[in-house]
């Protein structure tokens, strides 16, 4: 039987393994909107690697998820709330000198690069599961 192509509004079934990692279950149970959380991870994968079949890159049998792998992401710690994007920050009233603004823009760029690296780390982690 051929695989049915997904269309907007379709439902999907996500079956959990009988031996699912407790950390995966904890992560799922922490999400207030599991569908949107999974959608976000998919979007991040596409941003990083374009559209591809992960089964060609991720082994079907993987090592169990261990706490050690997640320590750098502070498992159990609440993540920072998302900050307004750069465009929203730039639309705020200008009250600083041009020189200070340039320094502030550089700082924002560094923070955004750091957030992108964190997203890449999360994607790498999920790809290694």
Buried (B, 14 or more C-beta within 10 A) or exposed (E): EEEEEEEEEEEEEEEEEEEEBEBEEEBBEEEEEEEEBBEBBEEBBEEBEEEEEEEEEEEEEEEEBEEEBBEEEEEEEEEEEEEEEEEEEEEEEEEEEEEEEEEEEEEBEEEEEEEEEBBEEBBEBEBEB
